[in-house]
Amino acid sequence: MSSYFIETCEGHLIVGSNKHYENIYDIPEDVGSDVFKIARKMFSVMRKAYDSNGVTTLQNNEPAGRQHAFHYHLHLFSWYKNDDLYTHMMSQRETTLEERLNYVNKLRKELDSK
């Protein structure tokens, strides 16, 4: 897993390869498959750690597809009943370290219990 990264941002995770691929058109199938395997595992962890009701992936390509970081990565979101995720998804508000640590600690606790 050292050739892949997982980042957290206010409850959602970002999974990608440490090797640079600009978008879905560039990423080799085997690397994309590994990203998917990691995402699947982390969704199970997120669902328990965050007590969510569902999950969503998001992966943007090219400027018209709202790609703003030109390095392939996959977003993982937790959903809750009556959630308003799509309304706030494009918010440009940056989270604080303290906000992110709350989610990281929940994930670590769930990963440690396995």
C-alpha positions as CSV (number, residue, x, y, z in Angstrom):
1,M,0.0,0.0,0.0
2,S,3.0,2.3,0.2
3,S,2.7,3.2,-3.5
4,Y,-0.8,4.6,-2.8
5,F,-2.1,7.4,-0.6
6,I,-5.2,7.9,1.5
7,E,-6.1,11.3,2.7
8,T,-9.0,12.5,4.8
9,C,-11.0,15.7,4.6
10,E,-13.9,16.3,6.8
11,G,-15.2,12.8,6.7
12,H,-14.4,11.9,3.1
13,L,-11.3,10.1,1.9
14,I,-9.2,10.5,-1.2
15,V,-7.4,7.5,-2.6
16,G,-4.8,7.6,-5.3
17,S,-1.4,6.4,-6.6
18,N,1.8,8.0,-5.5
19,K,2.9,7.7,-9.1
20,H,1.6,10.5,-11.2
21,Y,-1.3,9.9,-13.6
22,E,-3.2,12.9,-14.8
23,N,-6.7,11.3,-15.1
24,I,-8.6,8.2,-15.8
25,Y,-7.3,8.1,-19.4
26,D,-3.7,7.9,-18.2
27,I,-4.0,5.5,-15.2
28,P,-3.0,1.8,-16.1
29,E,-5.8,-0.7,-15.4
30,D,-3.8,-2.5,-12.7
31,V,-3.1,0.7,-10.8
32,G,-6.8,1.7,-11.1
33,S,-7.8,-1.8,-9.9
34,D,-5.6,-1.3,-6.8
35,V,-7.1,2.1,-6.1
36,F,-10.5,0.4,-6.3
37,K,-9.5,-2.4,-3.9
38,I,-8.2,0.1,-1.4
39,A,-11.4,2.2,-1.8
40,R,-13.6,-0.9,-1.2
41,K,-11.7,-1.8,2.0
42,M,-11.8,1.8,3.3
43,F,-15.6,2.1,2.5
44,S,-16.1,-0.8,4.9
45,V,-14.0,0.9,7.5
46,M,-15.7,4.3,7.0
47,R,-19.2,2.8,7.2
48,K,-18.5,1.4,10.6
49,A,-16.3,4.2,11.9
50,Y,-18.8,7.0,10.8
51,D,-22.0,4.9,11.3
52,S,-23.1,6.0,7.8
53,N,-26.1,4.7,5.8
54,G,-24.4,4.6,2.4
55,V,-21.4,5.5,0.3
56,T,-20.5,7.4,-2.9
57,T,-17.4,7.6,-5.1
58,L,-16.5,10.6,-7.2
59,Q,-13.7,10.9,-9.7
60,N,-13.4,14.0,-11.9
61,N,-11.6,14.2,-15.3
62,E,-10.7,17.2,-17.4
63,P,-11.7,20.8,-16.6
64,A,-15.2,20.4,-18.0
65,G,-15.6,17.4,-15.7
66,R,-14.6,19.7,-12.8
67,Q,-11.1,18.2,-12.4
68,H,-9.1,20.7,-10.5
69,A,-6.2,18.6,-9.2
70,F,-4.5,17.1,-12.2
71,H,-3.4,13.9,-10.5
72,Y,-5.8,10.9,-10.6
73,H,-7.6,10.4,-7.3
74,L,-10.9,8.9,-6.1
75,H,-13.1,10.5,-3.6
76,L,-15.0,8.4,-1.1
77,F,-18.0,9.9,0.7
78,S,-20.2,8.6,3.5
79,W,-23.9,9.3,3.3
80,Y,-26.5,9.6,6.0
81,K,-30.3,9.5,5.8
82,N,-31.6,13.0,4.7
83,D,-28.0,14.0,4.0
84,D,-27.4,17.2,2.0
85,L,-24.0,16.2,0.6
86,Y,-24.5,17.3,-3.0
87,T,-25.5,20.8,-1.8
88,H,-22.2,21.3,0.0
89,M,-19.9,19.1,-2.1
90,M,-18.5,22.0,-4.2
91,S,-17.9,24.2,-1.1
92,Q,-14.4,25.7,-1.1
93,R,-14.2,25.8,2.7
94,E,-11.0,24.2,3.9
95,T,-11.1,22.1,7.0
96,T,-8.9,22.5,10.0
97,L,-6.4,20.0,11.2
98,E,-8.6,19.5,14.3
99,E,-11.7,18.7,12.1
100,R,-9.8,16.2,10.0
101,L,-8.2,14.5,13.1
102,N,-11.6,13.7,14.5
103,Y,-12.3,11.6,11.4
104,V,-8.8,10.1,11.2
105,N,-9.1,9.0,14.9
106,K,-12.4,7.3,14.2
107,L,-10.9,5.5,11.2
108,R,-7.8,4.5,13.1
109,K,-9.9,3.1,15.9
110,E,-11.9,1.0,13.4
111,L,-8.8,-0.2,11.6
112,D,-7.1,-1.2,14.9
113,S,-10.2,-3.3,15.9
114,K,-9.7,-5.5,12.8
